[in-house]
Amino acid sequence: MLTISQLASYAGVTVRAVRHYHAKGLLPEPERDHSGYRRYDASAVVALIRIRTLADAGVPLSRVRELLAADADEFAGAVEDIDRPAASPGIWAAIMIQLSRSMSMSPCSKSSLQSGK
């Protein structure tokens, strides 16, 4: 289990960004431990990387929620609908690569995230 600062570090965002994504309903807020700290698992890291990747590509946060809930076909269709002139030509390939990597983390990566090491 990870703390909020560890989660933010793994995903390459700030703690403030994690809290913002909680407030916007993009990242579910986990239950707190007996000390009152939020504790995150590996699935939260994957979700946060997806959110960050889409946000970095210029996708509005209001649209990120829709894309996170989409299946593969819906996601592909939504990507086509996004205003392409606002993004550089190769950005969609980069988004798909990053998302596929986050979806297929190796067991070693998952176990190291779960142990917090």
C-alpha positions in Angstrom: 0.0 0.0 0.0 1.2 3.5 -0.9 0.8 6.9 0.7 -0.4 9.8 -1.4 3.1 11.1 -1.8 4.4 7.7 -3.0 1.5 7.5 -5.4 2.2 10.9 -6.8 5.9 10.1 -7.2 5.2 6.8 -9.1 2.8 8.6 -11.5 4.9 11.7 -12.0 2.4 14.2 -10.6 2.2 16.3 -7.4 0.2 15.5 -4.3 -1.9 18.5 -5.1 -2.8 17.0 -8.5 -3.9 13.8 -6.9 -6.2 15.7 -4.5 -7.5 17.7 -7.5 -8.3 14.5 -9.4 -10.1 13.2 -6.2 -12.1 16.4 -6.1 -13.0 16.2 -9.8 -14.1 12.5 -9.3 -11.5 11.2 -11.7 -9.6 9.2 -9.1 -11.6 7.4 -6.4 -10.5 8.4 -2.9 -9.5 5.3 -1.0 -10.4 4.6 2.6 -8.1 5.8 5.2 -6.0 3.6 7.5 -6.2 3.7 11.3 -3.9 6.7 11.4 -6.1 8.7 9.0 -3.8 8.4 6.0 -5.1 7.4 2.5 -3.6 4.1 1.3 -3.4 3.4 -2.4 -2.9 0.1 -4.3 -1.3 -0.6 -7.7 -4.6 0.0 -9.5 -4.6 3.6 -8.3 -1.1 4.1 -9.8 -2.4 2.7 -13.2 -5.5 4.9 -13.0 -3.4 8.0 -12.2 -1.0 7.4 -15.0 -3.9 7.1 -17.4 -5.3 10.4 -16.1 -2.0 12.1 -16.3 -1.3 10.9 -19.8 -4.6 12.1 -21.2 -4.3 15.4 -19.4 -0.7 15.9 -20.7 -2.0 15.3 -24.2 -4.4 18.2 -23.7 -7.6 16.3 -23.1 -9.9 18.4 -20.9 -10.5 16.8 -17.5 -14.2 16.8 -18.2 -13.5 14.5 -21.2 -10.9 12.4 -19.3 -13.7 10.9 -17.1 -15.5 9.8 -20.3 -12.4 8.2 -21.8 -11.5 6.4 -18.6 -14.9 4.7 -18.5 -14.8 3.8 -22.3 -14.2 0.3 -23.6 -11.5 -0.1 -26.3 -13.8 0.7 -29.2 -15.4 3.7 -27.5 -11.9 5.0 -26.6 -10.7 4.7 -30.2 -13.8 6.5 -31.4 -13.4 9.3 -28.8 -9.7 9.8 -29.7 -10.8 10.4 -33.3 -13.3 12.9 -32.1 -10.8 14.9 -30.1 -9.7 18.1 -31.7 -6.6 16.9 -33.5 -5.2 20.3 -34.5 -4.6 21.1 -30.9 -2.2 18.2 -30.6 1.0 17.3 -32.4 0.8 14.6 -35.1 2.3 11.8 -33.1 0.6 12.5 -29.8 -2.1 9.9 -30.2 0.3 7.1 -30.8 2.2 8.2 -27.7 -1.0 8.2 -25.7 -1.9 4.7 -26.8 1.6 3.4 -26.1 1.6 4.9 -22.6 -1.9 3.6 -21.8 -1.1 0.1 -23.1 2.0 0.1 -20.9 0.1 1.2 -17.9 -2.5 -1.5 -18.5 0.1 -4.3 -18.9 2.4 -3.7 -16.0 4.7 -6.6 -15.3 3.9 -8.7 -12.2 7.2 -7.5 -10.7 6.2 -3.9 -11.1 2.8 -4.6 -9.6 4.3 -6.4 -6.6 6.8 -3.6 -6.0 4.0 -1.1 -6.0 1.9 -3.1 -3.7 4.8 -3.5 -1.2 5.6 0.2 -1.5 9.3 -0.5 -2.5 
